[in-house]
Amino acid sequence: MQRKITKQSPAPSAAAYRHMTWVKHLENCSACGCEARLTVHHCEGSAFKHNKVYIGPWFILGLCQGCDDIVTHGSRRIFREIHGPQSELWHKQLQKYPLRHECPMDVFSAIANYKK
């Protein structure tokens, strides 16, 4: 189910949508590495901004159901203790992305500075 577009959460760009589609079709979980059907997890929400940069549709991870349950219904602190910061997992995941040149540099640096 896709959320409706609002003023607080504009529609993702075509490049961000391609990135989201790629994450959906990854073979391994970005956190634990298991082979499973993945869920697209918005690390801080789809309308998240950091340093005045809109990074919500880019700051996503492909997580298995177990890892997604920990971070969504459990505790982000516990997830961070087990797997490390979500920003580091995102950077590792992005290294596999064939179209990583599409990621805007301000988005890349905002997520690098986020440290959570």
C-alpha positions as CSV (number, residue, x, y, z in Angstrom):
1,M,0.0,0.0,0.0
2,Q,1.4,3.4,-0.9
3,R,0.7,6.5,1.1
4,K,-1.0,9.5,-0.4
5,I,1.2,12.5,-1.3
6,T,0.9,15.4,1.1
7,K,2.6,18.8,1.4
8,Q,4.8,17.3,4.2
9,S,5.8,14.3,2.1
10,P,6.2,15.2,-1.6
11,A,6.4,12.4,-4.2
12,P,9.8,10.7,-4.6
13,S,11.8,11.7,-7.7
14,A,12.1,9.2,-10.5
15,A,15.6,8.4,-9.4
16,A,14.5,7.8,-5.8
17,Y,11.7,5.6,-7.1
18,R,14.2,3.6,-9.1
19,H,16.3,3.2,-6.0
20,M,13.3,2.1,-4.0
21,T,12.4,-0.5,-6.6
22,W,15.9,-1.8,-6.6
23,V,15.9,-2.2,-2.8
24,K,12.7,-4.2,-3.0
25,H,14.4,-6.8,-5.3
26,L,17.7,-7.3,-3.3
27,E,18.5,-10.9,-2.5
28,N,19.9,-10.4,1.0
29,C,18.9,-8.5,4.0
30,S,21.0,-5.3,4.4
31,A,21.3,-5.9,8.2
32,C,21.8,-9.6,8.8
33,G,22.5,-10.9,5.3
34,C,20.0,-13.7,5.2
35,E,18.2,-14.6,2.0
36,A,14.5,-13.7,2.4
37,R,11.7,-11.6,1.0
38,L,12.6,-8.0,1.9
39,T,10.6,-5.1,3.2
40,V,11.6,-1.5,2.3
41,H,12.3,0.2,5.6
42,H,12.3,4.0,5.6
43,C,15.0,4.6,8.3
44,E,13.5,7.8,9.6
45,G,10.3,8.1,7.6
46,S,9.5,9.0,4.1
47,A,9.3,12.7,4.7
48,F,12.5,13.0,6.8
49,K,14.9,15.9,6.4
50,H,18.4,16.3,7.8
51,N,20.4,19.5,7.5
52,K,17.5,20.9,5.5
53,V,17.9,18.2,2.9
54,Y,15.0,15.9,2.0
55,I,16.4,12.4,2.3
56,G,13.3,10.4,3.2
57,P,12.8,8.5,-0.1
58,W,16.6,7.7,-0.4
59,F,17.3,6.7,3.2
60,I,15.8,3.2,2.9
61,L,17.1,-0.3,3.7
62,G,16.0,-3.7,2.4
63,L,15.3,-5.7,5.6
64,C,14.0,-9.2,6.2
65,Q,10.9,-9.5,8.4
66,G,12.9,-10.3,11.6
67,C,15.1,-7.3,11.3
68,D,12.2,-5.0,10.3
69,D,10.3,-6.2,13.4
70,I,13.2,-5.3,15.6
71,V,13.6,-1.8,14.3
72,T,9.9,-1.0,13.7
73,H,8.1,-2.7,16.6
74,G,11.0,-3.2,19.0
75,S,13.7,-0.7,19.6
76,R,16.0,1.3,17.3
77,R,18.6,1.3,20.0
78,I,18.6,-2.5,20.1
79,F,18.8,-2.7,16.3
80,R,21.8,-0.3,16.4
81,E,23.5,-2.4,19.0
82,I,23.1,-5.6,17.0
83,H,23.7,-4.3,13.4
84,G,25.3,-0.9,13.8
85,P,24.0,2.5,12.7
86,Q,21.4,2.5,9.9
87,S,23.4,5.2,8.0
88,E,26.4,2.8,7.8
89,L,24.1,0.0,6.6
90,W,22.7,2.3,4.0
91,H,26.2,3.2,2.7
92,K,27.1,-0.5,2.5
93,Q,23.9,-1.2,0.6
94,L,24.5,1.7,-1.8
95,Q,27.9,0.3,-2.8
96,K,25.9,-2.5,-4.5
97,Y,23.6,-0.2,-6.3
98,P,24.4,0.0,-10.0
99,L,22.9,3.5,-10.4
100,R,24.5,5.0,-7.3
101,H,25.6,8.0,-9.4
102,E,21.9,9.0,-9.4
103,C,22.0,9.7,-5.6
104,P,22.3,13.4,-5.2
105,M,25.5,14.4,-3.4
106,D,23.7,16.5,-0.8
107,V,21.6,13.5,0.1
108,F,24.7,11.3,0.3
109,S,26.5,13.8,2.6
110,A,23.4,14.4,4.8
111,I,23.0,10.6,5.4
112,A,26.8,10.3,6.1
113,N,26.5,13.1,8.7
114,Y,23.4,11.6,10.4
115,K,25.3,8.9,12.3
116,K,22.2,7.0,13.5
